[in-house]
Amino acid sequence: WQQEGIRRKFSPGLFIRPHYWSHEHRFEKQRLFTSQPLVALGNREARERDALRHFGIDPLYETSNTTLLASFITEMGKTKSRIETKLTTKTQRRLGKAIRRAKMMGILPQLSNPRIAPRQSSRVTLPR
């Protein structure tokens, strides 16, 4: 019904749902985008919102700081995108390099985020 256009000829045996005749369905508004934008911030806006740049922190010198680097890593161990971190392009590149160095040195785990604690077993052992 929708794929063939608004004016479709009625034929015997054709099943038409009742809500197809409603005003909301026939004159449906275009839905607004609710997801995040695909493009990161511009230079000026990124410079204003870049927390590392604001406090004068160079990510390459913070390679051993796991708590700082872990805040820029997803739970699967991947580096968050520039859209999520709201960093400048230069800081984002340096952050990625710092994260890769920390993973190669073994400071950060390769496939997980260190901020997420592993689950403890719920089994209780009783002494004999």
Secondary structure, 3 states (H helix, E strand, C coil): CCCCCCCCCCCCCCCCCHHHHCHHHHCCCCCCCCCCCCCCCCHHHHHHHCHHHHCCCCHHHHCCCHHHHHCCECCCCCECCHHHHCCCHHHHHHHHHHHHHHHHHCCCCCCCCCCCCCCCCCCCCCCC
